[in-house]
Amino acid sequence: MHYLRPEYGYRKIHAELRREEVDVNEKRVERLWSTLGFMSILPRPNLSKAAESHPCYPYLLNGLWIGAPNQVFSTDITFLPLANGFVYLVTVTDWFSRYVLAKEISNTMTVDFCLEALDKALQIACPEYFNTDQGSQFTSVAFLNVLQQRGIKISMDGKGRCIDNVYQERGWWSLKYEHVYLHRYETVKELRVGVDKYFKHFNYNRPHQSLLYATPNKIYHGITPKYSKGQYKGFEVKKAKK
């Protein structure tokens, strides 16, 4: 039932079982839920927890006109379920095109896998702005130094404001509901292969409504989409500044 309704916690699962006349008490469902490593896919509190000694930066993107690739990159961490537990996923996304530049999967929340994703993204291009949340991974000296050394303007979400990084959230929603929740991955290796396959589809083949049904790859690399005659007049694709 968890895979049919991944947004449910153990209490709602218990209610569904009772509705189906399964004689089981809530405590047993909770115990089995914990043993199997299940959890609701709804956002978890403090997934990226701030460290008091780390610096925080203001949010710089309010009112900013984002008109070309490589102007704003963002990153964040989410979790992906396995049959017996979960792992963490970090992605780096270009805001203008929704192109996912880099991704890494880890079974821990250390800064290392975030730095690996950042390095891969910066090998592709160096943005003007880089947006994160106030989690300890992104406010660490190691992470901030990489951005500062390249003269990148650092922007951070307001506390508790997931909408400040909405493009990351939307990309994860697509990954989870269009792929991960349709499979039952047993191992990290299997999940990694599946995520790699999905993001290739996401970048190169999946039409995005917000991009007038073009793909992130076309928008990121300045390739004008082919539309039917007269459709979406005035749409212009700007090439990235390298």
Secondary structure, DSSP 8 states (H G I E B T S, - for coil): -TTTSTT--HHHHHHHHHHTT----HHHHHHHHHHTT---SS--TTSS---TTS-------TT----STTSEEEEEEEEEEETTEEEEEEEEEETTT--EEEEEEESS--SHHHHHHHHHHHHH---SEEEE-S-TTTSSHHHHHHHHHTT-EEEE--TT-GGGGHHHHHHHHHHHHHTGGGS---SHHHHHHHHHHHHHHHHHT--BGGGTTB-HHHHHTT------TTTTTT--------
